Amino acid sequence: MRISEAQIEQIRISADIVDVISSHVQLRKRGKNFIGLCPFHNEKTPSFTVSQDKQIFHCFGCHSGGNVFKFLMEYKKISFVESIQEMAAELGITLEYENQKSEAEQSETEILYDINTSVAKFFSDNLLKEEDGNIARKYFEERKIKPQTLRSFGLGYCPDHWDATINFLNKNNIDIEKSLQLGVIGKSDKGKLYDKFAGRMIFPIFSPNGRVIGFGGRIFDAREGAAKYLNSPESKIYHKGRTLYGLSHGKDEIRRHDLAIVVEGYMDLISLHQHGVKNVVAVSGTAFTDEQVQLLSRYTKNTVLLFDADTAGVKASMRSIEILLKQNMNIKIATLPKGEDPDSFVQKNGSDAFLDVISRAVNFLEYQTAIFEEQGYFNDAAKSAEAIRELVKPVALLNDELKRSFLLKSIAEKFGLREKLLEAELEKAIIAANKFPVQEQIQKEKVKLKKISEADDVKMPPAEFRNEQEIIILLFEENEQITRYLLDHVNPDEFQIAYHRILAHLVYDALINDEALRISTLLEKIEDEKLQEYLLEITFEKYLISDVWDQRKPENKEKRLLKYANDLIKFFKLYHLEKEIMQNHALVEKAEDEEEALRLMKNGHMLYARKKEIEKGNY
């Protein structure tokens, strides 16, 4: 059973996002919008903005944003359907359910989520209820994992047969090809299907909102040629480099403590949760990626790394430190006694002893210095100089000059060196890291442009880029007359920036299908989170065109918006025509015969004539 699109739209229109959010967040009016402290990350200066006109919210700090349903989903950790049900109850709207759409009518993403959810339940039932699961139940009992914890993390077991999962999929009419895409089953070179996770304990991997996106499978006994851990492959819903194990279970406690403890493995995190230490995430034995750090930074800027004390763990710590520093995270490193990991330590000593270890975590410089001391670097003058240069390198990754200054001072004091000497080393390290102060803003702009273009070779002057961006903003002004006028003269495929093309097509499709042009509705059709963030950011007060117009004579707003749309179209058309003229001119110079040159020159005259018409406003 499902809720009809018409009812969802009715609830969306009936709800006032300001009223809903005000019951959870203290808001105050600023201009056309409302602002407050973001409930999704810790901040002292309000960056959380709510638009009553557009019925959307956006935080310029952590980039969370969306419509009223998205707010309830994020704030209360509930599903999309639950957010609709809650709003319907609040508004006194009786929900009417209709039959579930066929698979062909469902979005591909939802089908993939549904498959993972069904398979996760199959694995869980095998562990908790079936005789086949005895071996896994015994293992977890020996590891002192309680049944409640098994259920909380959805832990499971895949029977040690080549076709147990395949039989389950067939019995429940679950798409085999999509199951292959998700990696819950495999196919041999000869085309034979088989259970990929056969004989393994299963650790479902969840998105931050608690949806099953993949699986990790741990083998019981070492087998020749078999990996100890097997993870789901990358898919449309699972990207390993953007996922942190346990974030969905621990994000509330991470926010509350304003601290994330980072461990390596699934069992480390699960044991800590069972002992009441819940502000934890796991990186599954790998170093952090930029995307993982960006994700974590939505909940806190403070981290304690707790990796194994072996060589691999130390290397993972050092790689993670660099990534975290680049994202301006505050880092400390905690160390357990040799031979212990978080799971074994908390099982033997309890949560208080574990939290004591966390409280004695040291900053990354102290940690790195201790490693060099242990390796005997400071027993030799040449090696000492090398070690100090290595200590300065991560400092160069920081954008905050004040932090850099304090850290440099602490290195100087520890080794009795002149700060000026270290400043010279820091400058070299900054150059090596391509962090010239003058280049920092340029680099940021390059990164920003890369995020919103589909290819690195998109070369676009700032004025032309801004022209495209302003057309997009105007398309999302929720003014049908202006939208029609813009799309009558600008084809969505003419935009050079991929994000702009996608957004223009989104509005165009809604217009020709006679659907709502409200941004709060259109947002739900965008699956790419970065694209959602980009749209919310440019349509809010920081860039909003309508605010500029409303501050002037409000009674002439429509006329001014139409004139503004005309100006944007003229600039857009002239820019594209100028490129065409230049290309034609280059072809004239390269023409190999007179006839070809004359044809191109004639084309050039036509282009110039067209340019004059556009300048007059004849599009």
C-alpha positions in Angstrom: 0.0 0.0 0.0 1.2 3.5 -0.8 0.1 7.1 -0.3 -0.9 8.8 -3.6 1.2 11.7 -5.0 -1.9 13.9 -4.9 -2.2 13.4 -1.1 1.5 14.0 -0.6 1.1 17.3 -2.5 -2.0 18.2 -0.5 -0.1 17.7 2.7 3.0 19.6 1.4 0.8 22.6 0.4 -1.2 22.6 3.6 1.9 22.4 5.9 3.8 25.6 6.9 7.4 24.8 7.2 8.0 27.8 9.5 5.4 26.5 12.0 6.7 23.0 11.9 10.4 23.9 12.3 9.6 26.6 15.0 8.2 23.8 17.3 11.8 22.4 17.3 14.1 25.3 16.5 14.0 28.9 17.8 13.6 31.0 14.6 13.7 34.8 14.1 12.8 36.8 11.1 15.5 38.3 8.9 14.3 39.9 5.7 12.0 37.5 3.9 13.4 34.5 5.6 13.8 33.0 9.1 17.1 32.1 10.7 18.1 30.0 13.8 20.8 27.8 15.1 21.1 24.6 13.1 19.7 21.5 14.9 21.9 19.2 12.7 25.3 20.5 13.8 26.8 22.6 16.6 27.1 26.3 15.9 27.2 29.6 17.7 26.3 31.9 14.8 22.9 31.1 13.0 23.4 29.7 9.5 20.1 27.7 9.4 17.7 29.5 7.1 14.0 28.8 6.4 12.0 30.3 3.5 8.3 30.6 4.1 7.6 31.6 0.5 9.3 28.6 -1.0 8.6 26.2 2.0 12.2 25.0 2.2 15.2 25.2 4.6 18.9 25.2 4.2 21.9 25.4 6.5 24.9 27.2 5.1 27.1 25.5 7.7 26.4 21.8 7.3 24.5 22.0 4.0 21.5 20.1 5.2 18.3 21.2 3.5 15.1 20.4 1.8 11.3 20.6 2.4 9.1 20.0 5.4 9.3 16.2 5.0 13.1 16.2 4.8 13.3 18.3 8.0 11.1 15.8 9.9 13.1 12.8 8.5 16.4 14.3 9.5 15.3 15.8 12.9 13.3 12.8 14.1 15.2 10.0 12.2 12.0 8.8 10.6 11.3 7.5 7.0 9.7 9.6 4.3 6.3 7.8 4.7 6.4 8.3 8.5 7.0 12.1 7.9 4.0 12.2 5.7 1.9 10.3 8.2 3.0 12.7 11.0 2.2 15.8 9.0 -1.2 14.3 8.0 -2.1 13.7 11.6 -1.0 17.2 12.6 -3.1 18.8 9.8 -6.1 16.5 10.4 -5.9 15.0 6.9 -7.1 11.4 6.6 -4.7 9.4 4.5 -6.0 7.1 1.8 -3.7 4.3 0.6 -3.6 2.9 -2.9 -2.1 -0.4 -4.1 1.7 -0.5 -4.5 2.9 0.5 -7.9 4.4 -2.2 -10.1 8.2 -2.6 -10.1 8.3 -0.9 -13.5 6.7 2.2 -12.0 8.9 2.4 -8.9 12.1 4.3 -9.1 15.2 2.2 -9.6 16.7 3.5 -6.4 13.7 2.4 -4.3 13.8 -1.0 -5.9 17.5 -1.4 -4.8 16.7 -0.3 -1.3 13.8 -2.7 -1.1 16.0 -5.6 -2.3 18.7 -4.8 0.4 16.0 -4.5 3.1 14.5 -7.9 2.1 17.9 -9.6 2.0 19.0 -8.1 5.3 15.9 -9.6 6.9 16.7 -12.9 5.3 20.2 -12.8 6.8 18.9 -11.7 10.2 16.2 -14.4 10.4 18.9 -17.0 9.6 21.0 -15.8 12.5 18.2 -15.4 15.0 15.8 -18.2 14.1 17.2 -20.9 11.9 19.2 -24.0 12.7 21.8 -23.0 10.1 22.5 -19.9 12.2 23.8 -21.9 15.2 27.4 -21.4 14.3 27.0 -17.6 14.0 24.9 -17.4 17.2 27.6 -19.3 19.1 30.3 -17.0 17.7 28.4 -13.8 18.8 27.7 -15.4 22.2 31.4 -16.0 22.7 32.0 -12.4 21.7 29.5 -11.4 24.4 27.1 -9.7 21.9 23.6 -9.7 23.3 20.5 -10.6 21.2 19.2 -7.0 21.5 22.4 -5.7 20.0 22.2 -8.3 17.2 18.7 -6.9 16.3 19.7 -3.3 16.7 22.5 -3.6 14.2 20.5 -6.0 12.0 23.4 -8.6 12.2 22.8 -11.8 10.2 24.2 -15.0 8.8 24.3 -16.3 5.2 23.9 -20.1 5.2 26.9 -22.0 3.9 25.2 -23.2 0.7 25.8 -22.0 -2.8 22.2 -21.2 -3.5 20.4 -20.2 -0.2 20.1 -16.5 -1.0 19.3 -17.3 -4.7 16.4 -19.5 -3.6 15.2 -16.8 -1.3 15.3 -14.2 -4.1 13.4 -16.5 -6.5 10.8 -17.5 -3.9 10.0 -13.8 -3.3 10.1 -12.7 -7.0 13.1 -10.4 -6.3 14.9 -9.1 -9.4 18.0 -11.3 -10.0 19.8 -8.8 -12.2 19.4 -6.0 -9.7 20.5 -8.4 -6.9 23.7 -9.0 -9.0 24.2 -5.3 -9.3 24.0 -5.0 -5.5 26.4 -7.9 -5.0 24.2 -10.0 -2.7 24.8 -12.8 -5.2 27.4 -13.4 -7.8 27.8 -15.0 -11.3 30.7 -17.2 -12.3 32.7 -16.9 -15.6 30.5 -19.7 -16.9 27.3 -17.8 -16.1 26.3 -19.8 -13.0 24.8 -17.9 -10.1 26.1 -18.4 -6.5 25.7 -16.9 -3.0 28.5 -14.4 -2.6 28.3 -14.2 1.2 27.8 -18.0 1.8 29.0 -19.1 5.3 29.7 -15.5 6.5 28.4 -13.4 9.3 26.6 -10.4 7.9 27.0 -6.7 9.0 24.4 -4.6 7.2 25.8 -1.2 6.2 23.3 1.7 6.7 23.0 5.2 5.2 23.0 8.1 7.7 19.2 7.9 7.6 19.2 4.2 8.5 18.5 2.5 5.1 20.4 -0.6 4.2 22.8 0.3 1.4 25.2 -2.7 1.5 26.7 -5.6 3.5 29.9 -6.6 5.0 30.5 -10.4 5.4 33.1 -11.9 7.8 34.3 -15.4 7.3 34.5 -17.8 10.3 37.5 -19.9 9.4 40.3 -19.0 7.1 39.9 -20.6 3.7 42.4 -20.7 0.9 41.9 -17.8 -1.5 39.0 -16.3 0.6 39.2 -12.8 2.1 38.5 -12.4 5.8 36.0 -9.6 5.0 33.9 -9.2 1.9 32.0 -6.0 1.2 29.2 -5.2 -1.2 30.5 -3.7 -4.5 29.9 0.0 -5.4 26.3 0.5 -6.6 23.8 3.3 -7.2 23.1 3.4 -3.5 26.4 2.3 -1.9 29.6 4.2 -2.2 32.2 2.9 0.2 34.2 6.2 0.2 31.2 8.1 1.3 30.0 5.8 4.0 30.8 5.6 7.7 29.7 2.4 9.5 27.6 3.1 12.5 26.8 6.7 11.7 23.1 6.1 11.6 23.2 4.6 15.1 25.6 7.1 16.6 24.9 10.5 15.0 22.6 11.8 17.9 25.3 11.0 20.5 28.0 12.5 18.3 26.0 15.7 18.2 25.3 15.6 21.9 28.9 15.0 22.9 30.2 17.2 20.0 32.8 14.4 19.5 33.2 11.3 17.2 35.4 8.4 18.3 36.7 6.8 15.1 37.5 3.0 15.2 38.5 0.5 12.6 36.1 -2.4 12.7 32.5 -3.4 12.9 32.9 -5.4 16.1 34.8 -2.6 17.8 31.9 -0.2 17.2 29.2 -2.8 18.1 30.9 -3.7 21.4 31.3 0.0 22.4 27.6 0.6 21.6 26.6 -2.3 23.8 28.6 -0.8 26.7 26.9 2.6 26.3 29.6 4.4 24.3 27.6 5.4 21.2 29.3 8.5 19.7 31.4 6.2 17.5 31.9 5.5 13.8 34.0 2.9 12.0 36.0 3.3 8.8 36.2 -0.5 8.2 40.0 -0.8 8.2 40.7 2.0 5.7 41.9 5.6 6.0 39.4 8.4 5.8 38.3 9.8 2.4 37.4 13.5 1.9 33.7 12.5 1.4 33.6 10.6 4.7 35.1 13.6 6.6 32.7 16.0 5.0 29.8 13.7 6.1 31.2 13.5 9.6 31.7 17.3 9.8 27.9 17.7 9.6 27.7 16.3 13.1 30.9 17.5 14.8 34.3 19.0 14.1 36.0 17.0 16.9 37.4 13.5 16.4 39.4 11.0 18.4 41.1 8.4 16.3 41.5 4.9 17.9 43.3 2.7 15.5 45.3 -0.5 16.2 48.8 0.1 17.5 50.3 -2.2 14.9 52.2 -0.8 11.8 49.1 -0.9 9.6 47.1 1.0 12.3 49.7 3.7 12.6 49.8 4.2 8.9 46.0 4.4 8.7 46.2 7.0 11.6 48.7 9.1 9.7 46.8 9.1 6.4 43.5 9.9 8.3 45.2 12.8 10.1 46.1 14.4 6.8 42.6 14.1 5.4 41.0 15.4 8.6 43.3 18.4 8.8 42.5 19.4 5.2 38.8 19.6 6.3 39.7 21.7 9.4 38.7 19.0 11.8 40.1 19.0 15.4 42.0 15.7 15.9 43.2 13.7 18.8 44.6 10.2 18.9 44.0 7.7 21.7 46.1 4.6 22.2 45.2 1.3 23.8 47.6 -1.1 25.5 49.5 -3.3 22.9 47.5 -6.3 21.9 44.2 -4.7 22.7 41.5 -3.3 20.4 38.4 -1.4 21.4 36.3 -4.5 21.5 38.6 -6.6 23.7 39.5 -3.6 25.9 35.9 -2.6 26.7 34.8 -6.2 27.3 37.6 -6.7 29.9 37.7 -3.3 31.5 34.2 -1.7 31.0 33.1 1.7 29.6 34.6 3.9 32.3 38.1 2.6 31.7 37.6 3.1 28.0 36.3 6.6 28.4 39.4 7.3 30.5 41.6 6.3 27.6 39.6 8.7 25.3 40.0 11.5 27.9 43.8 11.1 27.7 43.9 11.3 23.9 46.8 13.5 22.6 46.9 15.9 19.7 48.3 14.6 16.4 51.7 16.3 16.9 52.3 14.5 20.2 51.2 11.3 18.7 53.5 11.6 15.7 56.4 12.7 17.9 55.9 9.6 20.1 56.1 7.4 17.0 59.3 9.1 15.9 60.8 8.7 19.4 59.8 5.0 19.4 61.6 4.5 16.1 64.7 6.2 17.4 64.6 9.3 15.1 65.8 11.7 17.8 68.9 9.7 18.5 70.5 11.0 15.3 70.9 14.6 14.2 70.0 14.0 10.5 67.0 11.9 11.4 65.9 14.5 13.9 65.8 17.2 11.3 63.8 14.8 9.0 61.4 14.1 11.8 60.8 17.8 12.5 60.1 18.5 8.9 57.6 15.6 8.9 55.9 17.2 11.9 55.6 20.5 10.2 54.1 19.0 7.0 50.6 18.3 8.4 50.5 21.8 10.0 50.7 23.2 6.4 47.5 21.5 5.6 45.5 23.7 7.9 43.6 26.7 6.5 43.4 28.4 9.9 46.5 30.6 10.3 45.9 31.0 14.1 45.9 27.2 14.6 49.0 26.9 12.4 50.8 29.5 14.6 49.9 27.8 17.9 51.0 24.4 16.6 54.3 25.7 15.2 54.9 27.4 18.6 54.4 24.1 20.4 56.9 22.3 18.1 59.4 25.0 18.6 59.0 24.8 22.4 59.2 21.0 22.5 62.5 20.8 20.6 64.0 24.2 21.7 64.0 25.6 18.2 63.6 29.2 17.0 60.1 29.8 15.6 61.6 31.7 12.6 63.4 28.6 11.6 60.2 26.5 11.7 58.3 29.3 9.8 60.7 28.8 6.9 60.1 25.1 6.9 56.3 25.8 7.1 56.5 28.0 4.1 58.2 25.2 2.1 55.6 22.8 3.3 52.8 25.1 2.3 54.3 25.5 -1.2 54.7 21.8 -1.5 51.0 21.4 -0.5 50.0 24.0 -3.1 48.6 26.2 -0.3 49.9 29.7 -1.2 47.7 32.2 0.7 47.1 34.1 -2.6 46.1 30.8 -4.3 43.7 29.6 -1.6 40.7 31.4 -2.9 41.5 30.4 -6.5 41.8 26.8 -5.4 38.4 27.0 -3.6 36.8 28.4 -6.8 38.3 25.5 -8.8 36.9 23.0 -6.4 33.5 24.7 -6.5 33.4 24.7 -10.2 34.6 21.1 -10.4 31.7 20.1 -8.1 29.1 21.6 -10.4 30.6 20.6 -13.8 30.6 17.1 -15.3 34.1 17.5 -16.8 37.3 19.1 -15.7 37.8 20.7 -19.1 34.7 23.0 -18.8 36.3 26.5 -19.3 33.8 29.2 -18.6 34.4 32.9 -17.7 32.9 33.9 -14.3 30.4 36.3 -15.9 29.0 33.6 -18.2 28.9 31.1 -15.4 27.0 33.6 -13.2 24.6 34.3 -16.1 23.7 30.6 -16.3 23.3 30.4 -12.6 21.0 33.4 -12.5 18.7 31.9 -15.2 18.5 28.8 -13.0 17.6 30.9 -9.9 14.9 32.6 -11.9 13.5 29.3 -13.2 13.0 28.4 -9.5 11.2 31.6 -8.6 8.0 29.7 -8.9 6.6 32.2 -11.4 5.0 30.3 -14.2 4.9 33.3 -16.6 8.6 34.0 -16.2 9.5 30.3 -16.3 7.6 29.8 -19.6 9.2 33.0 -21.1 12.7 31.8 -20.2 12.2 28.3 -21.5 10.7 29.6 -24.7 14.0 31.3 -25.5 16.6 29.1 -23.7 16.9 25.4 -24.4 18.0 23.3 -21.3 20.6 21.6 -23.4 22.3 24.9 -24.2 23.7 25.2 -20.6 27.4 24.4 -20.4 27.4 23.4 -16.7 26.0 19.9 -16.1 24.1 20.9 -12.9 22.4 23.7 -14.7 21.3 21.5 -17.6 19.8 18.9 -15.2 18.0 21.6 -13.2 16.7 23.3 -16.3 15.4 20.0 -17.7 13.7 19.3 -14.3 11.7 22.6 -14.5 11.0 22.1 -18.2 9.7 18.6 -17.7 7.4 19.8 -14.8 6.1 22.6 -17.0 5.2 20.5 -20.1 3.7 17.8 -17.8 1.6 20.5 -16.1 3.2 19.6 -12.7 3.8 21.9 -9.7 6.8 24.3 -10.2 7.3 24.6 -6.4 10.9 24.0 -5.4 9.7 22.1 -2.3 8.1 19.6 -4.7 10.9 19.5 -7.3 13.5 18.9 -4.7 12.1 15.4 -4.1 12.9 14.5 -7.7 16.6 15.2 -7.2 18.5 12.1 -6.0 22.0 13.7 -6.0 22.6 15.2 -2.6 25.3 17.6 -3.9 22.9 18.9 -6.5 20.2 19.4 -3.9 22.7 21.4 -1.8 23.7 23.5 -4.7 20.1 24.3 -5.7 19.2 25.2 -2.1 22.3 27.4 -1.7 21.7 29.5 -4.8 18.0 29.9 -4.3 18.3 31.2 -0.7 18.8 34.7 0.6 22.6 34.7 -0.1 21.8 34.8 -3.9 18.0 35.3 -4.1 16.9 37.6 -6.9 13.4 38.2 -5.7 14.7 39.7 -2.4 16.5 42.4 -4.5 13.4 43.2 -6.4 11.1 43.3 -3.4 13.3 45.8 -1.7 12.4 48.2 -4.5 8.9 49.1 -5.8 7.0 45.9 -5.0 4.1 46.8 -7.2 6.3 46.6 -10.4 7.9 43.3 -9.4 6.4 41.3 -12.4 7.5 44.0 -14.9 11.0 44.1 -13.4 11.4 40.3 -13.4 10.4 40.2 -17.0 13.0 42.9 -17.9 15.6 41.0 -15.8 14.7 37.7 -17.7 15.1 39.6 -21.0 18.6 40.9 -19.9 19.6 37.3 -18.9 18.4 35.8 -22.2 20.2 38.6 -24.2 23.5 38.0 -22.4 23.1 34.2 -22.8 22.3 34.4 -26.5 25.1 36.8 -27.2 27.7 34.7 -25.4 26.8 31.6 -27.3 26.7 33.6 -30.6 30.1 35.2 -29.9 31.6 31.7 -29.5 30.0 30.6 -32.8 31.4 33.7 -34.6 34.9 33.1 -33.2 34.7 29.4 -34.3 33.6 30.4 -37.8 36.4 33.0 -38.0 39.0 30.4 -37.1 37.6 28.1 -39.9 37.8 30.9 -42.4 41.5 31.3 -41.7 42.0 27.5 -42.1 39.9 27.2 -45.3 41.9 25.3 -48.0 40.0 26.6 -51.0 38.3 29.8 -52.1 34.8 28.3 -52.3 35.0 27.0 -48.7 36.3 30.4 -47.5 33.4 32.2 -49.3 30.8 29.9 -47.8 32.2 30.5 -44.3 32.4 34.2 -44.8 28.8 34.2 -45.9 27.9 32.3 -42.7 29.9 34.9 -40.7 27.8 37.7 -42.2 24.6 35.9 -41.2 26.0 35.4 -37.7 26.8 39.1 -37.4 23.3 40.0 -38.6 21.8 37.7 -36.0 24.0 39.4 -33.3 22.5 42.8 -34.2 19.0 41.4 -34.0 19.7 39.9 -30.5 21.2 43.3 -29.4 17.8 44.9 -30.4 16.0 42.3 -28.3 14.8 40.1 -31.2 15.5 36.6 -30.0 
